[in-house]
Amino acid sequence: MQEKIFGGELFESILEISDVSSVFNILPKTEYMILGKLIGMAEESGADGKIYLENLKKEFDVPMTVVSEMVRNMSDDGLVIWELDTANKKTYVELSANGKEQYRLQNEGINDFTKKIDKVLDDNEKNALKVSLKKVADLFNEERDKSEMFYQFFRGDLGKDFNVAGLLKPKNSVTFILKDDNIGNAIKIFKESGFSTIPVIDSEGMYVGTVSEGELLMYICDKGMDDLNIDIVNTIVNVKRNPAVNNFADSKEVVQGLLSQNFLSLVDDDGFFIGIITRKDVIKLLRQKAEKK
């Protein structure tokens, strides 16, 4: 039955009755749901209809910054009136006449659409449709949560939820090259490690830059093989391509670095190399957070 609904004549007939997206042409779905909640809260609050922001915070279980942004947007759209109660110095909202009317019109549209579905589906078909739509909704929510996690990471606003140090591969587990090593030894390290780019540090442990297979090939093309055990890595190290980040960097700084390379070198406040963060580990962290959420 579910396959028939989504892939056959029954589903097409529902679309012919009404474009599903038109149900929310008056109000976006989120604003419609919030207005419905506000109407209920206003009725509970009594004759004055005032809904205090602190009560909204408790009702929606979100930070006050989110409540303020939500109310500001709805106020800009003319759906609510945002005021300060001078008596108790608390901010509240009231539904505007426009907000109430738009909610009424939206409600009528949804009720009309629901009645149309009742006419074309029998009980078995409606039950099958509910099950199918629930599964689709779960998939959308799962993908939305994953996407939001990535967007938060890109924007750099994960805050305390993003712990750079928690992703660190410490120096003692990382392949690195000393800047005073000869190039012949560097080639050997590349061959044994299988990496295409390796961090370079000095004898004191300070981060210098990176060396890649490309730099080694350019050296060999320019100078040949004669001086591999004489020339040192410092003569070919790239100090600009892979700048290190501090171990207190936010997610935005990290993602900007990882857009162009597979790992980031981390340093402490004094510039000492303490390890790396890999692109693979960051993606793994985001996937875990999204699944947990």
C-alpha positions in Angstrom: 0.0 0.0 0.0 2.8 2.4 0.9 4.4 1.9 -2.5 1.1 2.6 -4.2 0.7 5.9 -2.3 4.1 7.3 -3.2 4.6 5.8 -6.6 1.2 5.4 -8.1 -2.2 7.0 -9.0 -3.3 7.7 -5.4 -0.3 10.0 -4.6 -0.8 11.8 -8.0 -4.5 12.3 -7.2 -3.6 14.0 -3.9 -1.3 16.4 -5.7 -4.1 17.2 -8.2 -6.4 18.1 -5.3 -3.9 20.6 -3.8 -0.3 21.4 -4.1 1.0 20.3 -0.7 3.3 23.3 -0.4 0.3 25.7 -0.8 -0.9 24.7 2.7 1.8 27.0 4.1 1.6 29.8 1.6 0.2 32.3 4.1 2.6 31.5 7.0 5.8 29.5 7.0 5.3 26.3 9.0 7.5 27.3 11.9 5.7 30.7 12.4 2.3 29.0 12.1 3.3 26.5 14.9 4.7 29.2 17.1 1.6 31.4 16.6 -0.6 28.5 17.6 1.5 28.0 20.8 1.3 31.8 21.5 -2.5 31.8 21.1 -2.7 29.0 23.7 -0.4 30.7 26.1 -2.3 34.0 25.7 -5.6 32.3 26.6 -4.0 30.8 29.7 -2.4 34.2 30.7 -5.8 35.8 31.2 -7.5 39.0 29.9 -4.3 41.0 29.2 -2.9 38.4 26.8 0.7 39.2 27.7 3.2 36.5 27.1 6.5 37.2 28.9 9.7 36.2 27.1 10.9 34.3 30.2 7.8 32.1 29.9 8.5 31.6 26.2 12.0 30.5 27.1 10.6 27.9 29.5 7.9 26.8 27.1 10.2 26.2 24.1 13.2 25.1 26.2 15.7 27.3 24.2 18.2 30.0 25.2 16.9 33.5 25.7 18.9 34.6 22.7 16.9 32.3 20.5 13.6 33.5 22.0 14.6 37.1 21.4 15.6 36.4 17.7 12.3 34.6 17.2 10.2 37.3 18.6 12.2 40.0 16.8 11.6 38.3 13.4 7.9 37.8 14.1 7.6 41.4 15.2 9.3 42.6 12.0 6.7 40.5 10.1 3.9 42.2 12.0 2.7 39.0 13.7 3.3 40.1 17.3 3.8 43.3 19.3 6.9 43.4 21.4 6.7 45.6 24.5 8.3 46.3 27.9 6.1 46.0 30.9 7.2 49.2 32.8 5.6 47.9 36.1 7.9 44.9 36.4 10.6 45.7 33.8 10.0 42.5 31.9 9.6 42.1 28.2 6.5 40.5 26.8 4.7 40.0 23.4 1.1 40.2 22.4 -0.4 38.8 19.2 -1.2 41.5 16.7 -4.5 41.6 14.8 -2.5 40.8 11.7 -0.9 37.7 13.4 -4.3 36.4 14.6 -5.8 36.9 11.1 -3.0 35.2 9.3 -3.1 32.3 11.7 -6.9 32.0 11.2 -6.5 31.9 7.4 -3.7 29.4 7.6 -5.8 27.2 9.9 -8.7 27.3 7.5 -6.4 26.2 4.6 -5.0 23.3 6.6 -8.5 22.2 7.7 -9.7 22.4 4.1 -6.8 20.3 2.9 -7.4 17.7 5.6 -11.0 17.4 4.6 -9.9 16.8 1.0 -7.6 14.0 2.0 -10.4 12.4 4.0 -12.6 12.3 0.9 -10.0 10.5 -1.3 -8.5 8.0 1.3 -10.1 5.2 3.1 -9.0 4.3 6.7 -6.4 1.8 5.5 -4.9 4.2 3.0 -4.8 7.0 5.6 -3.0 4.7 8.1 -0.5 3.7 5.4 0.0 7.3 4.4 0.7 8.3 8.1 3.2 5.5 8.5 5.0 6.5 5.3 5.1 10.2 6.0 6.4 9.5 9.5 9.3 7.6 8.0 10.0 10.4 5.5 9.8 13.0 8.2 12.3 11.1 10.3 14.7 11.0 7.4 14.3 14.7 6.8 14.9 15.5 10.5 18.0 13.3 10.5 19.5 15.0 7.4 18.5 18.4 8.8 20.3 17.7 12.1 23.4 16.6 10.2 23.3 19.6 7.9 22.8 22.0 10.8 25.8 20.5 12.6 28.0 21.1 9.6 26.6 24.7 9.1 27.4 25.5 12.7 30.9 24.1 12.3 31.4 26.2 9.2 30.1 29.4 10.9 32.3 28.8 13.9 29.5 28.9 16.4 29.6 25.5 18.0 31.2 27.2 21.0 32.0 24.9 23.9 30.6 21.9 22.0 33.7 22.1 19.8 36.8 21.0 21.6 40.0 21.4 19.4 42.1 19.6 22.0 39.7 16.7 22.0 40.6 16.0 18.3 44.3 16.4 18.8 46.7 13.7 17.6 49.6 14.5 20.0 53.2 15.1 18.8 54.4 11.8 20.0 52.0 10.0 17.7 52.6 12.2 14.7 55.2 11.9 11.9 57.2 15.0 11.6 60.6 16.1 10.1 63.2 18.3 11.7 64.1 21.3 9.6 67.9 20.4 9.9 67.4 16.9 8.6 68.9 16.3 5.2 66.6 15.8 2.3 67.7 12.2 1.8 66.4 11.4 5.3 63.1 13.3 4.5 62.6 11.1 1.4 63.0 8.1 3.6 60.4 9.3 6.1 58.0 10.0 3.3 58.4 6.5 1.9 57.9 4.9 5.3 54.9 7.0 6.3 53.0 7.1 3.1 51.9 10.7 3.7 51.9 13.3 1.0 52.6 16.3 3.4 54.5 16.2 6.7 54.9 18.9 9.4 58.4 20.4 10.0 59.7 21.6 13.3 63.0 22.9 14.6 65.3 21.3 17.2 63.5 23.2 20.0 60.1 21.9 18.9 58.8 25.1 17.3 56.6 24.7 14.3 58.2 25.8 11.1 55.9 24.7 8.2 55.4 21.6 6.0 57.1 19.7 3.3 55.2 17.9 0.6 56.1 15.3 -2.0 55.7 18.1 -4.5 58.5 20.1 -2.9 60.8 17.0 -2.9 60.1 16.4 -6.6 60.8 20.1 -7.4 64.1 19.8 -5.6 65.1 16.7 -7.5 64.1 18.2 -10.8 66.1 21.4 -10.1 69.2 19.9 -8.4 69.2 16.2 -9.1 70.2 13.5 -6.6 73.8 14.4 -5.9 73.2 16.6 -2.8 70.4 14.7 -1.1 72.5 14.0 2.0 73.9 17.5 2.1 71.1 19.9 1.6 68.7 20.3 4.5 64.9 20.3 4.7 64.8 23.9 5.7 65.8 24.9 2.2 62.6 23.5 0.7 60.1 23.9 3.6 56.9 25.8 2.8 56.2 28.2 5.7 53.0 29.8 4.2 50.8 27.0 2.8 49.9 25.3 6.1 49.9 28.0 8.8 49.4 26.5 12.3 46.4 27.2 14.5 46.3 27.7 18.2 44.9 25.0 20.4 42.1 27.3 21.3 41.0 28.0 17.7 37.2 28.0 17.0 35.6 25.7 14.5 35.4 28.4 11.8 39.2 28.8 11.8 39.7 25.1 11.7 37.3 24.5 8.8 38.9 27.3 6.8 42.3 25.6 7.2 41.0 22.1 6.4 39.3 23.3 3.2 42.7 23.3 1.5 44.6 20.6 3.4 44.1 17.2 5.1 45.4 18.2 8.5 46.2 21.3 10.6 49.2 21.7 12.8 48.4 22.9 16.3 50.7 25.0 18.4 50.5 26.4 21.9 50.7 30.1 22.8 54.5 30.0 22.4 54.4 28.4 19.0 55.6 25.0 20.0 54.2 22.1 17.9 51.9 20.0 20.0 50.2 17.8 17.3 47.7 17.8 14.4 44.0 17.7 13.7 42.9 15.8 10.6 40.0 16.5 8.3 38.9 12.9 8.7 38.6 13.2 12.5 36.6 16.4 12.2 34.1 14.8 9.8 33.9 11.8 12.2 33.2 14.1 15.1 30.4 15.9 13.3 28.8 12.7 12.2 28.9 11.4 15.8 27.3 14.6 17.1 24.6 14.5 14.5 23.8 10.9 15.2 23.7 11.5 19.0 21.4 14.6 18.5 
